[in-house]
């Protein structure tokens, strides 16, 4: 099975509300020396993480965020250009479930889709 990925520049277009995506985020790892603070030190990173795009998000502390990406640790990240230290530069829709055209299925449909995908993989 193959999946084709189309990366979208987060400055140009955002996903639909509630959509799980693969998000490319960049930033800088903190400097390891606790005795000295140099914000420009540390390794620059750019990595892909699963996130959900949310138009209106309420954090655990009650703060409200708009048009943000939230990762599995509930860290809020914003699209590039919004003045954050670790912005989302690009995003891509996650591939659909193997052998289907959907990202999510439950119940009998899920059982059937899973059985079909596993049967196809053993041929």
ChimeraX attribute file (.defattr): number of C-alpha atoms within 10 A of each C-alpha:
attribute: neighborCount
match mode: 1-to-1
recipient: residues
	/A:1	5
	/A:2	6
	/A:3	9
	/A:4	8
	/A:5	12
	/A:6	11
	/A:7	14
	/A:8	17
	/A:9	16
	/A:10	20
	/A:11	13
	/A:12	9
	/A:13	11
	/A:14	19
	/A:15	19
	/A:16	12
	/A:17	14
	/A:18	13
	/A:19	14
	/A:20	21
	/A:21	21
	/A:22	20
	/A:23	29
	/A:24	22
	/A:25	21
	/A:26	18
	/A:27	16
	/A:28	15
	/A:29	14
	/A:30	15
	/A:31	14
	/A:32	11
	/A:33	10
	/A:34	8
	/A:35	6
	/A:36	8
	/A:37	11
	/A:38	12
	/A:39	10
	/A:40	11
	/A:41	13
	/A:42	14
	/A:43	10
	/A:44	11
	/A:45	11
	/A:46	14
	/A:47	12
	/A:48	16
	/A:49	15
	/A:50	17
	/A:51	26
	/A:52	22
	/A:53	25
	/A:54	21
	/A:55	15
	/A:56	13
	/A:57	17
	/A:58	11
	/A:59	13
	/A:60	8
	/A:61	6
	/A:62	8
	/A:63	8
	/A:64	10
	/A:65	16
	/A:66	13
	/A:67	18
	/A:68	22
	/A:69	30
	/A:70	20
	/A:71	18
	/A:72	10
	/A:73	7
	/A:74	12
	/A:75	11
	/A:76	21
	/A:77	22
	/A:78	22
	/A:79	24
	/A:80	19
	/A:81	11
	/A:82	11
	/A:83	9
	/A:84	12
	/A:85	13
	/A:86	19
	/A:87	23
	/A:88	28
	/A:89	21
	/A:90	23
	/A:91	28
	/A:92	20
	/A:93	18
	/A:94	18
	/A:95	16
	/A:96	12
	/A:97	15
	/A:98	18
	/A:99	13
	/A:100	14
	/A:101	9
	/A:102	10
	/A:103	13
	/A:104	10
	/A:105	14
	/A:106	9
	/A:107	7
	/A:108	9
	/A:109	11
	/A:110	13
	/A:111	12
	/A:112	13
	/A:113	17
	/A:114	17
	/A:115	12
	/A:116	14
	/A:117	15
	/A:118	13
	/A:119	10
	/A:120	11
	/A:121	10
	/A:122	6
	/A:123	5
